Amino acid sequence: MKEDYKEEMQYKAAKKRFQKIKGFYVHLSIYLIINILIVILNVKNHDFRAGVDLWVLFTTPFFWGIGLFFHWTRVFGPNFFFGKEWEERKIKELMEKEKQEWK
């Protein structure tokens, strides 16, 4: 009975994590599609003889990109670069280095 409860809790946690990751990738996909459309429409409808308005092309992707970055950090966490796995690898690496120095 206790194992079933533990397994169910693990399943729910994994499903919740999956939903967060899926939500991020949906957000990323929409970001890419909309911003590609904005660039295409601006290039298609722009009079290049009058000069190029780069701010129009980069304002939305820039500010939306900031929001997307924060969404990424919320989903993948601040430990993405320096997480537990990295810590373990680094500790083992340092232990091996010290073993070599002591020989």
All heavy atoms as an XYZ file, in Angstrom:
905
protein
N       0.829     -1.202      0.000
C       0.000      0.000      0.000
C       0.870      1.262      0.000
O       0.605      2.182     -0.742
C      -0.934     -0.052      1.222
C      -1.889      1.076      1.289
S      -3.181      0.831      0.057
C      -4.251      2.116      0.459
N       1.910      1.241      0.831
C       2.782      2.396      0.931
C       3.556      2.615     -0.370
O       3.771      3.746     -0.784
C       3.747      2.208      2.106
C       4.427      3.471      2.533
C       5.207      3.250      3.806
C       5.694      4.573      4.336
N       6.401      4.423      5.589
N       3.964      1.520     -1.028
C       4.668      1.608     -2.304
C       3.782      2.216     -3.379
O       4.247      3.010     -4.194
C       5.159      0.225     -2.758
C       6.475     -0.209     -2.188
C       7.622      0.739     -2.512
O       7.798      1.102     -3.692
O       8.337      1.107     -1.573
N       2.508      1.838     -3.384
C       1.567      2.378     -4.365
C       1.422      3.878     -4.199
O       1.389      4.622     -5.177
C       0.193      1.715     -4.236
C       0.208      0.255     -4.658
O       1.124     -0.127     -5.405
O      -0.690     -0.484     -4.226
N       1.340      4.334     -2.953
C       1.216      5.759     -2.669
C       2.461      6.506     -3.132
O       2.366      7.550     -3.769
C       0.973      5.982     -1.176
C       0.908      7.443     -0.800
C      -0.216      8.206     -1.115
C       1.970      8.060     -0.152
C      -0.283      9.547     -0.790
C       1.913      9.403      0.177
C       0.794     10.142     -0.135
O       0.729     11.460      0.175
N       3.618      5.932     -2.829
C       4.890      6.551     -3.225
C       4.999      6.633     -4.745
O       5.387      7.665     -5.298
C       6.062      5.761     -2.649
C       7.403      6.377     -2.905
C       8.497      5.555     -2.254
C       9.864      6.157     -2.561
N      10.947      5.348     -1.991
N       4.630      5.556     -5.418
C       4.683      5.530     -6.876
C       3.705      6.532     -7.483
O       4.025      7.217     -8.453
C       4.366      4.120     -7.373
C       4.681      3.915     -8.835
C       4.528      2.475     -9.249
O       5.066      1.588     -8.567
O       3.858      2.247    -10.271
N       2.525      6.636     -6.876
C       1.525      7.596     -7.361
C       2.030      9.033     -7.190
O       1.861      9.864     -8.081
C       0.203      7.415     -6.621
C      -0.893      8.328     -7.131
C      -2.203      8.153     -6.388
O      -2.404      7.102     -5.757
O      -3.024      9.081     -6.444
N       2.659      9.324     -6.083
C       3.206     10.656     -5.837
C       4.329     10.968     -6.820
O       4.435     12.092     -7.315
C       3.689     10.792     -4.390
C       2.571     10.709     -3.360
S       1.217     11.868     -3.667
C       2.015     13.402     -3.310
N       5.169      9.977     -7.107
C       6.242     10.173     -8.079
C       5.657     10.434     -9.464
O       6.150     11.284    -10.200
C       7.159      8.957     -8.117
C       8.037      8.825     -6.896
C       8.832      7.526     -6.884
O       8.424      6.530     -7.478
N       9.966      7.547     -6.199
N       4.612      9.698     -9.811
C       3.951      9.889    -11.102
C       3.376     11.299    -11.203
O       3.546     11.976    -12.225
C       2.847      8.851    -11.298
C       2.057      9.078    -12.564
C       2.559      8.671    -13.795
C       0.817      9.713    -12.520
C       1.848      8.887    -14.961
C       0.097      9.936    -13.684
C       0.606      9.526    -14.900
O      -0.099      9.757    -16.048
N       2.704     11.744    -10.155
C       2.112     13.088    -10.164
C       3.186     14.166    -10.281
O       3.015     15.144    -11.006
C       1.265     13.315     -8.908
C      -0.062     12.593     -8.946
C      -0.889     12.890     -7.711
C      -2.225     12.171     -7.770
N      -3.059     12.460     -6.603
N       4.299     13.982     -9.571
C       5.399     14.952     -9.647
C       6.003     14.971    -11.047
O       6.288     16.040    -11.597
C       6.458     14.621     -8.611
N       6.185     13.789    -11.635
C       6.743     13.706    -12.983
C       5.794     14.328    -14.006
O       6.229     15.030    -14.924
C       7.038     12.254    -13.344
N       4.500     14.092    -13.831
C       3.510     14.654    -14.746
C       3.486     16.175    -14.644
O       3.411     16.873    -15.663
C       2.123     14.081    -14.455
C       1.096     14.485    -15.473
C      -0.225     13.777    -15.263
C      -1.205     14.214    -16.337
N      -2.483     13.535    -16.217
N       3.581     16.692    -13.430
C       3.607     18.142    -13.224
C       4.849     18.746    -13.882
O       4.777     19.783    -14.540
C       3.585     18.451    -11.725
C       3.469     19.918    -11.398
C       3.367     20.121     -9.898
C       3.237     21.591     -9.567
N       3.129     21.822     -8.129
N       5.976     18.082    -13.714
C       7.239     18.537    -14.333
C       7.117     18.516    -15.851
O       7.531     19.447    -16.534
C       8.379     17.636    -13.866
C       9.699     17.951    -14.486
C      10.444     18.976    -13.660
N      11.760     19.152    -14.232
C      12.192     20.311    -14.694
N      11.444     21.382    -14.579
N      13.379     20.422    -15.219
N       6.536     17.433    -16.386
C       6.323     17.322    -17.834
C       5.456     18.468    -18.342
O       5.745     19.052    -19.391
C       5.682     15.975    -18.166
C       5.217     15.892    -19.586
C       6.117     15.672    -20.608
C       3.871     16.058    -19.893
C       5.688     15.604    -21.927
C       3.435     15.998    -21.204
C       4.343     15.771    -22.221
N       4.382     18.801    -17.620
C       3.485     19.878    -18.041
C       4.219     21.216    -18.085
O       3.984     22.025    -18.984
C       2.263     19.962    -17.110
C       1.322     18.781    -17.219
C       0.689     18.651    -18.593
O       0.489     19.622    -19.302
N       0.388     17.422    -18.967
N       5.110     21.457    -17.113
C       5.889     22.703    -17.110
C       6.818     22.763    -18.314
O       6.937     23.796    -18.976
C       6.703     22.820    -15.821
C       5.890     23.174    -14.616
C       6.790     23.317    -13.402
C       6.000     23.704    -12.174
N       6.873     23.925    -11.016
N       7.488     21.648    -18.602
C       8.406     21.604    -19.746
C       7.639     21.778    -21.049
O       8.040     22.544    -21.928
C       9.216     20.291    -19.737
C      10.175     20.279    -18.539
C       9.992     20.107    -21.038
C      10.840     18.938    -18.285
N       6.508     21.092    -21.160
C       5.671     21.209    -22.354
C       5.194     22.651    -22.533
O       5.224     23.188    -23.646
C       4.475     20.264    -22.235
C       3.554     20.299    -23.428
C       2.384     19.362    -23.209
C       1.341     19.518    -24.303
N       0.142     18.713    -24.018
N       4.780     23.289    -21.442
C       4.335     24.678    -21.500
C       5.429     25.608    -21.991
O       5.173     26.520    -22.786
N       6.654     25.362    -21.560
C       7.761     26.186    -22.025
C       7.963     26.014    -23.532
O       8.143     26.986    -24.266
C       9.070     25.858    -21.293
C      10.252     26.524    -21.926
C      10.477     27.878    -21.745
C      11.115     25.815    -22.735
C      11.553     28.514    -22.352
C      12.191     26.429    -23.350
C      12.411     27.781    -23.161
N       7.948     24.763    -24.003
C       8.172     24.532    -25.432
C       7.028     25.081    -26.288
O       7.266     25.541    -27.412
C       8.433     23.056    -25.708
C       9.833     22.664    -25.310
C      10.058     21.724    -24.326
C      10.938     23.269    -25.904
C      11.355     21.382    -23.948
C      12.226     22.935    -25.527
C      12.430     21.989    -24.555
O      13.707     21.668    -24.184
N       5.810     25.070    -25.778
C       4.699     25.704    -26.486
C       4.951     27.207    -26.559
O       4.796     27.824    -27.627
C       3.347     25.391    -25.802
C       2.238     26.292    -26.326
C       2.989     23.927    -25.981
N       5.365     27.811    -25.453
C       5.669     29.239    -25.411
C       6.786     29.571    -26.404
O       6.692     30.536    -27.160
C       6.072     29.621    -23.983
C       6.277     31.088    -23.772
N       6.705     31.600    -22.581
C       6.148     32.162    -24.582
C       6.819     32.914    -22.659
N       6.479     33.273    -23.886
N       7.828     28.756    -26.416
C       8.951     28.963    -27.341
C       8.489     28.856    -28.791
O       8.863     29.679    -29.640
C      10.064     27.947    -27.069
C      11.270     27.990    -28.007
C      11.999     29.321    -27.897
C      12.217     26.833    -27.696
N       7.651     27.880    -29.095
C       7.148     27.701    -30.462
C       6.328     28.904    -30.909
O       6.496     29.402    -32.026
C       6.285     26.439    -30.552
O       7.046     25.310    -30.230
N       5.448     29.369    -30.045
C       4.622     30.537    -30.372
C       5.508     31.758    -30.570
O       5.310     32.540    -31.508
C       3.555     30.775    -29.288
C       2.535     29.646    -29.321
C       2.869     32.126    -29.469
C       1.585     29.626    -28.139
N       6.502     31.920    -29.713
C       7.462     33.030    -29.826
C       8.119     33.011    -31.201
O       8.185     34.028    -31.887
C       8.504     32.905    -28.717
C       9.688     33.831    -28.847
C       9.618     35.141    -28.395
C      10.884     33.401    -29.410
C      10.708     35.995    -28.496
C      11.974     34.238    -29.521
C      11.883     35.532    -29.058
O      12.957     36.376    -29.180
N       8.610     31.848    -31.611
C       9.296     31.747    -32.901
C       8.344     32.015    -34.065
O       8.677     32.783    -34.979
C       9.940     30.366    -33.050
C      11.111     30.089    -32.118
C      11.545     28.634    -32.229
C      12.277     31.018    -32.421
N       7.172     31.414    -34.038
C       6.209     31.583    -35.137
C       5.785     33.042    -35.276
O       5.829     33.610    -36.374
C       4.976     30.671    -34.939
C       5.389     29.207    -35.121
C       3.848     31.041    -35.898
C       4.350     28.208    -34.631
N       5.391     33.658    -34.179
C       4.916     35.047    -34.225
C       6.027     35.993    -34.674
O       5.807     36.869    -35.517
C       4.354     35.484    -32.850
C       3.121     34.660    -32.490
C       4.060     36.979    -32.817
C       1.946     34.828    -33.421
N       7.227     35.805    -34.141
C       8.305     36.723    -34.502
C       8.778     36.526    -35.937
O       9.160     37.490    -36.601
C       9.449     36.609    -33.505
C       9.092     37.311    -32.222
O       8.924     38.520    -32.196
N       8.928     36.557    -31.155
N       8.733     35.312    -36.437
C       9.047     35.094    -37.854
C       7.998     35.786    -38.727
O       8.344     36.440    -39.720
C       9.150     33.585    -38.168
C      10.440     33.021    -37.547
C       9.115     33.328    -39.670
C      10.540     31.507    -37.572
N       6.723     35.675    -38.338
C       5.659     36.353    -39.084
C       5.830     37.872    -39.043
O       5.618     38.553    -40.056
C       4.287     35.963    -38.547
C       3.806     34.561    -38.899
C       2.506     34.243    -38.155
C       3.622     34.406    -40.396
N       6.205     38.410    -37.897
C       6.427     39.857    -37.778
C       7.538     40.297    -38.729
O       7.406     41.302    -39.441
C       6.756     40.256    -36.321
C       5.502     40.157    -35.460
C       7.343     41.666    -36.254
C       5.758     40.337    -33.973
N       8.630     39.548    -38.767
C       9.743     39.893    -39.653
C       9.297     39.806    -41.109
O       9.555     40.719    -41.903
C      10.968     38.975    -39.389
C      12.014     39.145    -40.467
C      11.551     39.269    -38.023
N       8.617     38.733    -41.464
C       8.162     38.569    -42.854
C       7.229     39.702    -43.263
O       7.388     40.303    -44.337
C       7.474     37.196    -43.048
C       8.517     36.081    -42.967
C       6.720     37.135    -44.372
C       7.929     34.684    -42.894
N       6.251     40.015    -42.422
C       5.307     41.087    -42.747
C       5.993     42.443    -42.835
O       5.679     43.246    -43.712
C       4.170     41.133    -41.721
C       3.184     39.973    -41.787
C       2.211     40.037    -40.621
C       2.444     39.978    -43.122
N       6.937     42.717    -41.940
C       7.637     43.994    -41.984
C       8.521     44.106    -43.213
O       8.604     45.164    -43.828
C       8.453     44.206    -40.716
C       7.616     44.771    -39.600
O       7.017     45.825    -39.751
N       7.544     44.059    -38.500
N       9.191     43.029    -43.575
C      10.045     43.068    -44.767
C       9.177     43.203    -46.019
O       9.500     43.963    -46.929
C      10.939     41.802    -44.834
C      11.619     41.670    -46.180
C      11.978     41.854    -43.724
N       8.070     42.474    -46.053
C       7.181     42.505    -47.210
C       6.523     43.873    -47.400
O       6.380     44.350    -48.519
C       6.100     41.429    -47.053
C       5.173     41.326    -48.223
C       4.145     40.236    -48.002
C       3.154     40.230    -49.160
N       2.077     39.277    -48.931
N       6.118     44.510    -46.315
C       5.368     45.762    -46.400
C       6.219     47.007    -46.197
O       5.683     48.104    -46.118
C       4.232     45.762    -45.378
C       3.229     44.676    -45.663
O       2.939     44.378    -46.810
N       2.698     44.074    -44.617
N       7.512     46.860    -46.126
C       8.372     48.000    -45.826
C       8.921     48.623    -47.105
O       9.297     47.929    -48.032
C       9.541     47.560    -44.939
C      10.383     48.694    -44.475
N       9.941     49.605    -43.553
C      11.639     49.070    -44.802
C      10.894     50.489    -43.334
N      11.929     50.194    -44.084
N       8.942     49.929    -47.096
C       9.547     50.669    -48.211
C      11.015     50.889    -47.863
O      11.349     51.769    -47.066
C       8.818     52.005    -48.403
C       9.394     52.809    -49.546
O      10.169     52.233    -50.350
O       9.073     54.003    -49.638
N      11.879     50.097    -48.445
C      13.293     50.154    -48.091
C      13.980     51.425    -48.576
O      15.054     51.763    -48.108
C      14.027     48.912    -48.625
C      13.704     47.681    -47.840
C      12.784     46.766    -48.322
C      14.304     47.442    -46.611
C      12.467     45.638    -47.594
C      13.989     46.320    -45.884
C      13.073     45.407    -46.371
N      13.349     52.138    -49.493
C      13.937     53.411    -49.943
C      13.862     54.456    -48.828
O      14.651     55.379    -48.783
C      13.200     53.915    -51.186
C      13.511     53.056    -52.408
C      12.652     53.431    -53.570
N      11.321     52.867    -53.312
C      10.189     53.287    -53.842
N      10.184     54.285    -54.674
N       9.038     52.709    -53.555
N      12.918     54.280    -47.916
C      12.759     55.232    -46.815
C      13.675     54.900    -45.636
O      13.729     55.635    -44.666
C      11.308     55.236    -46.346
N      14.391     53.803    -45.711
C      15.263     53.394    -44.603
C      14.651     52.221    -43.866
O      13.474     51.914    -44.008
N      15.461     51.580    -43.078
C      15.015     50.387    -42.369
C      14.731     50.738    -40.917
O      15.563     51.338    -40.240
C      16.087     49.276    -42.444
C      15.655     48.044    -41.678
C      16.388     48.933    -43.887
N      13.551     50.399    -40.444
C      13.181     50.605    -39.044
C      13.483     49.326    -38.277
O      12.617     48.473    -38.091
C      11.696     50.960    -38.910
C      11.373     52.314    -39.510
O      12.262     53.178    -39.479
O      10.252     52.487    -39.990
N      14.718     49.184    -37.834
C      15.117     47.968    -37.143
C      14.427     47.809    -35.797
O      14.204     46.694    -35.341
C      16.632     47.936    -36.957
C      17.443     47.774    -38.232
C      18.926     47.805    -37.907
C      17.086     46.492    -38.947
N      14.061     48.915    -35.174
C      13.431     48.814    -33.854
C      12.118     48.045    -33.934
O      11.748     47.349    -33.003
C      13.234     50.193    -33.236
C      12.159     51.005    -33.903
C      12.300     51.838    -34.960
C      10.775     51.021    -33.557
N      11.083     52.377    -35.296
C      10.133     51.900    -34.445
C      10.018     50.386    -32.578
C       8.771     52.165    -34.396
C       8.656     50.655    -32.524
C       8.054     51.534    -33.428
N      11.420     48.168    -35.058
C      10.160     47.447    -35.220
C      10.424     45.939    -35.256
O       9.670     45.151    -34.705
C       9.440     47.889    -36.517
C       8.225     47.018    -36.789
C       9.055     49.344    -36.441
N      11.519     45.550    -35.896
C      11.829     44.140    -36.027
C      12.367     43.525    -34.738
O      12.228     42.334    -34.528
C      12.847     43.917    -37.153
C      12.376     44.292    -38.555
C      13.516     44.121    -39.544
C      11.183     43.466    -38.974
N      12.987     44.331    -33.897
C      13.654     43.763    -32.731
C      13.011     44.080    -31.384
O      13.345     43.465    -30.388
C      15.123     44.198    -32.703
C      15.890     43.669    -33.868
C      16.327     44.515    -34.863
C      16.132     42.314    -33.995
C      17.020     44.018    -35.962
C      16.818     41.809    -35.078
C      17.267     42.664    -36.069
N      12.081     45.018    -31.330
C      11.462     45.371    -30.053
C      10.654     44.213    -29.478
O      10.860     43.808    -28.337
C      10.561     46.608    -30.209
O      11.341     47.662    -30.744
C       9.985     47.031    -28.884
N       9.747     43.667    -30.252
C       8.916     42.567    -29.768
C       9.748     41.341    -29.416
O       9.608     40.803    -28.319
C       7.821     42.214    -30.799
O       7.037     43.372    -31.040
C       6.944     41.085    -30.298
N      10.640     40.880    -30.320
C      11.439     39.702    -29.953
C      12.308     39.932    -28.716
O      12.480     39.030    -27.904
C      12.317     39.453    -31.183
C      11.617     40.106    -32.305
C      10.873     41.264    -31.710
N      12.826     41.140    -28.556
C      13.702     41.424    -27.421
C      12.945     41.344    -26.101
O      13.335     40.607    -25.194
C      14.357     42.796    -27.575
C      15.210     43.177    -26.406
C      16.450     42.589    -26.219
C      14.770     44.105    -25.478
C      17.242     42.922    -25.126
C      15.546     44.449    -24.393
C      16.783     43.862    -24.220
N      11.852     42.093    -25.990
C      11.130     42.126    -24.718
C      10.392     40.816    -24.443
O      10.341     40.348    -23.309
C      10.186     43.326    -24.655
C      10.937     44.615    -24.516
C      11.020     45.513    -25.561
C      11.600     44.914    -23.332
C      11.731     46.692    -25.436
C      12.314     46.092    -23.193
C      12.386     46.981    -24.254
N       9.825     40.225    -25.470
C       9.184     38.925    -25.308
C      10.245     37.883    -24.967
O      10.023     36.975    -24.177
C       8.439     38.567    -26.571
C       7.519     37.380    -26.478
C       7.356     36.528    -25.416
C       6.645     36.914    -27.494
N       6.433     35.557    -25.726
C       5.974     35.781    -27.005
C       6.364     37.351    -28.787
C       5.050     35.083    -27.763
C       5.441     36.655    -29.528
C       4.788     35.533    -29.017
N      11.430     38.035    -25.554
C      12.546     37.133    -25.265
C      12.961     37.188    -23.808
O      13.338     36.167    -23.218
N      12.890     38.363    -23.197
C      13.191     38.484    -21.767
C      12.183     37.659    -20.963
O      12.549     36.911    -20.055
C      13.183     39.967    -21.320
C      14.380     40.700    -21.943
C      13.218     40.082    -19.796
C      14.354     42.204    -21.744
N      10.911     37.783    -21.313
C       9.878     36.987    -20.642
C      10.089     35.498    -20.865
O       9.929     34.691    -19.948
N      10.478     35.133    -22.077
C      10.743     33.731    -22.397
C      11.927     33.209    -21.594
O      11.912     32.076    -21.114
C      11.005     33.579    -23.894
C      11.137     32.176    -24.434
C       9.830     31.406    -24.253
C      11.519     32.216    -25.904
N      12.947     34.043    -21.408
C      14.098     33.654    -20.603
C      13.685     33.367    -19.159
O      14.105     32.368    -18.567
C      15.179     34.743    -20.628
C      16.305     34.484    -19.668
C      17.266     33.521    -19.955
C      16.381     35.180    -18.474
C      18.301     33.266    -19.061
C      17.414     34.932    -17.581
C      18.370     33.972    -17.873
N      12.844     34.229    -18.594
C      12.390     34.001    -17.218
C      11.509     32.749    -17.128
O      11.558     32.029    -16.129
C      11.672     35.225    -16.658
C      12.629     36.316    -16.264
C      12.685     37.498    -16.975
C      13.495     36.141    -15.201
C      13.582     38.499    -16.627
C      14.400     37.131    -14.840
C      14.444     38.308    -15.558
N      10.732     32.490    -18.156
C       9.948     31.256    -18.192
C      10.898     30.054    -18.199
O      10.695     29.083    -17.473
C       9.050     31.246    -19.423
C       8.043     30.138    -19.440
N       7.072     30.047    -20.391
C       7.853     29.053    -18.639
C       6.327     28.975    -20.178
N       6.795     28.349    -19.119
N      11.959     30.127    -19.004
C      12.962     29.062    -19.066
C      13.592     28.823    -17.695
O      13.741     27.688    -17.259
C      14.031     29.431    -20.092
C      15.144     28.448    -20.186
C      15.164     27.289    -20.897
C      16.419     28.526    -19.524
N      16.371     26.649    -20.734
C      17.152     27.381    -19.900
C      16.995     29.454    -18.666
C      18.439     27.149    -19.435
C      18.281     29.219    -18.217
C      18.978     28.074    -18.590
N      13.969     29.908    -16.993
C      14.594     29.740    -15.674
C      13.615     29.141    -14.669
O      14.020     28.371    -13.801
C      15.146     31.066    -15.114
O      14.108     32.033    -15.024
C      16.272     31.599    -15.970
N      12.329     29.471    -14.792
C      11.336     28.913    -13.886
C      11.133     27.419    -14.142
O      10.937     26.645    -13.214
C      10.015     29.674    -14.041
C       9.167     29.677    -12.803
C       7.969     30.605    -12.874
N       7.107     30.340    -14.009
C       6.852     31.212    -14.982
N       7.396     32.405    -14.954
N       6.056     30.903    -15.986
N      11.215     27.005    -15.397
C      10.997     25.599    -15.746
C      12.231     24.754    -15.478
O      12.165     23.709    -14.850
C      10.563     25.462    -17.224
C      10.566     24.008    -17.662
C       9.193     26.081    -17.428
N      13.371     25.213    -15.966
C      14.581     24.403    -15.865
C      15.404     24.739    -14.627
O      16.362     24.054    -14.320
C      15.414     24.533    -17.137
C      14.711     23.943    -18.321
C      14.099     24.757    -19.258
C      14.623     22.574    -18.479
C      13.436     24.215    -20.337
C      13.959     22.017    -19.558
C      13.365     22.845    -20.488
N      15.035     25.800    -13.955
C      15.635     26.131    -12.681
C      17.012     26.747    -12.776
O      17.684     26.642    -13.790
N      17.398     27.415    -11.700
C      18.721     28.055    -11.681
C      19.843     27.032    -11.617
O      20.993     27.363    -11.824
C      18.685     28.912    -10.413
C      17.660     28.268     -9.550
C      16.653     27.646    -10.485
N      19.513     25.772    -11.349
C      20.542     24.734    -11.245
C      20.846     24.081    -12.585
O      21.490     23.038    -12.620
C      20.111     23.662    -10.241
C      20.017     24.215     -8.843
O      20.755     25.105     -8.474
N      19.086     23.699     -8.075
N      20.367     24.658    -13.677
C      20.593     24.060    -14.983
C      22.080     23.959    -15.286
O      22.563     22.943    -15.764
C      19.895     24.885    -16.067
C      20.027     24.292    -17.440
C      19.269     23.206    -17.802
C      20.917     24.827    -18.358
C      19.386     22.645    -19.064
C      21.034     24.282    -19.619
C      20.264     23.193    -19.973
N      22.826     25.012    -14.991
C      24.260     25.015    -15.267
C      25.060     24.404    -14.127
O      26.031     23.702    -14.346
C      24.747     26.440    -15.543
C      24.161     27.021    -16.792
C      23.250     28.052    -16.731
C      24.503     26.520    -18.035
C      22.703     28.591    -17.882
C      23.961     27.042    -19.197
C      23.060     28.085    -19.112
N      24.676     24.708    -12.906
C      25.426     24.237    -11.745
C      24.552     23.351    -10.865
O      24.461     23.543     -9.666
C      25.966     25.421    -10.934
C      26.878     26.312    -11.721
C      26.497     27.589    -12.086
C      28.116     25.851    -12.116
C      27.343     28.408    -12.820
C      28.971     26.655    -12.859
C      28.575     27.935    -13.210
N      23.940     22.357    -11.461
C      23.048     21.458    -10.738
C      23.791     20.354    -10.024
O      25.023     20.316     -9.969
N      23.022     19.437     -9.474
C      23.574     18.315     -8.702
C      24.526     17.464     -9.535
O      25.572     17.053     -9.055
C      22.434     17.441     -8.175
C      21.647     18.084     -7.074
C      22.263     17.744     -5.761
C      21.361     18.241     -4.649
N      22.101     18.596     -3.482
N      24.150     17.170    -10.791
C      24.996     16.328    -11.627
C      26.358     16.981    -11.851
O      27.394     16.335    -11.801
C      24.330     16.033    -12.977
C      23.074     15.204    -12.878
C      21.846     16.053    -12.596
O      21.877     17.273    -12.821
O      20.851     15.484    -12.126
N      26.327     18.278    -12.123
C      27.571     19.017    -12.338
C      28.422     18.970    -11.073
O      29.633     18.765    -11.132
C      27.277     20.462    -12.734
C      28.509     21.292    -12.885
C      29.315     21.371    -13.982
C      29.107     22.137    -11.894
N      30.359     22.216    -13.736
C      30.259     22.704    -12.457
C      28.774     22.476    -10.588
C      31.081     23.584    -11.766
C      29.590     23.345     -9.899
C      30.732     23.900    -10.489
N      27.766     19.182     -9.931
C      28.463     19.146     -8.644
C      29.167     17.811     -8.426
O      30.334     17.761     -8.057
C      27.440     19.359     -7.515
C      27.713     20.553     -6.663
C      26.618     20.721     -5.627
O      26.582     19.923     -4.663
O      25.830     21.664     -5.784
N      28.426     16.733     -8.664
C      28.988     15.389     -8.471
C      30.173     15.150     -9.402
O      31.194     14.607     -8.980
C      27.912     14.319     -8.696
C      26.824     14.302     -7.647
C      27.357     13.953     -6.272
O      28.250     13.096     -6.166
O      26.876     14.560     -5.299
N      30.028     15.524    -10.668
C      31.132     15.343    -11.625
C      32.362     16.131    -11.194
O      33.493     15.646    -11.264
C      30.704     15.795    -13.029
C      29.871     14.809    -13.766
C      29.759     15.160    -15.251
N      29.527     16.575    -15.544
C      28.329     17.126    -15.677
N      27.244     16.390    -15.544
N      28.210     18.407    -15.954
N      32.149     17.355    -10.750
C      33.267     18.218    -10.356
C      33.965     17.654     -9.114
O      35.196     17.660     -9.032
C      32.762     19.640    -10.103
C      33.828     20.681    -10.149
C      34.412     20.736    -11.535
C      35.451     21.823    -11.625
N      36.211     21.759    -12.865
N      33.197     17.170     -8.155
C      33.775     16.596     -6.938
C      34.627     15.379     -7.291
O      35.759     15.241     -6.819
C      32.678     16.247     -5.907
C      32.087     17.532     -5.326
C      33.218     15.348     -4.813
C      30.848     17.325     -4.488
N      34.091     14.502     -8.148
C      34.855     13.320     -8.562
C      36.121     13.713     -9.305
O      37.185     13.134     -9.105
C      33.986     12.408     -9.426
C      32.928     11.679     -8.641
C      32.055     10.829     -9.529
C      30.955     10.177     -8.704
N      30.014      9.424     -9.525
N      36.001     14.724    -10.151
C      37.161     15.203    -10.899
C      38.239     15.729     -9.952
O      39.424     15.417    -10.108
C      36.714     16.311    -11.859
C      37.817     16.925    -12.683
C      37.314     18.097    -13.514
O      36.236     17.982    -14.134
O      38.001     19.136    -13.522
N      37.835     16.505     -8.972
C      38.799     17.056     -8.010
C      39.418     15.952     -7.153
O      40.619     16.007     -6.830
C      38.123     18.112     -7.128
C      37.719     19.393     -7.859
C      36.868     20.269     -6.962
C      38.938     20.151     -8.343
N      38.617     14.938     -6.800
C      39.157     13.824     -6.015
C      40.208     13.062     -6.824
O      41.263     12.704     -6.298
C      38.020     12.883     -5.590
C      37.145     13.459     -4.493
S      35.675     12.462     -4.152
C      36.364     10.898     -3.711
N      39.939     12.844     -8.096
C      40.907     12.156     -8.960
C      42.187     12.974     -9.097
O      43.290     12.423     -9.071
C      40.300     11.892    -10.346
C      39.289     10.793    -10.365
C      39.900      9.449     -9.994
O      41.021      9.137    -10.443
O      39.258      8.714     -9.218
N      42.032     14.267     -9.227
C      43.190     15.153     -9.346
C      44.055     15.090     -8.083
O      45.282     15.020     -8.161
C      42.724     16.587     -9.619
C      43.840     17.542     -9.911
C      43.283     18.915    -10.235
C      44.419     19.882    -10.506
N      43.925     21.240    -10.785
N      43.390     15.083     -6.930
C      44.137     15.013     -5.682
C      44.826     13.664     -5.523
O      45.942     13.579     -5.005
C      43.200     15.290     -4.488
C      42.748     16.730     -4.488
C      42.669     17.298     -3.087
O      43.041     16.625     -2.130
O      42.227     18.442     -2.994
N      44.191     12.585     -5.963
C      44.809     11.266     -5.930
C      46.099     11.264     -6.748
O      47.111     10.697     -6.306
C      43.874     10.200     -6.490
C      42.840      9.710     -5.537
C      42.036      8.588     -6.211
C      40.820      8.227     -5.428
N      40.019      7.189     -6.090
N      46.044     11.889     -7.903
C      47.216     11.942     -8.770
C      48.337     12.761     -8.131
O      49.501     12.432     -8.251
C      46.850     12.548    -10.143
C      45.856     11.745    -10.925
C      46.375     10.361    -11.258
O      47.554     10.154    -11.507
N      45.477      9.390    -11.221
N      47.980     13.826     -7.449
C      48.995     14.676     -6.795
C      49.634     13.989     -5.611
O      50.788     14.256     -5.288
C      48.350     16.001     -6.371
C      47.992     16.888     -7.538
C      47.275     18.161     -7.125
O      47.066     18.366     -5.901
O      46.912     18.938     -8.018
N      48.898     13.114     -4.929
C      49.430     12.442     -3.748
C      50.336     11.256     -4.114
O      51.011     10.710     -3.258
C      48.288     11.955     -2.843
C      47.666     13.103     -2.085
C      46.569     13.809     -2.447
C      48.124     13.664     -0.876
N      46.301     14.779     -1.528
C      47.254     14.720     -0.537
C      49.196     13.398     -0.020
C      47.409     15.494      0.601
C      49.337     14.165      1.116
C      48.460     15.204      1.407
N      50.332     10.826     -5.348
C      51.165      9.679     -5.744
C      52.610     10.062     -5.898
O      53.058     11.081     -6.103
C      50.662      9.083     -7.065
C      49.410      8.296     -6.858
C      49.017      7.641     -8.152
C      47.771      6.788     -7.954
N      47.375      6.123     -9.143
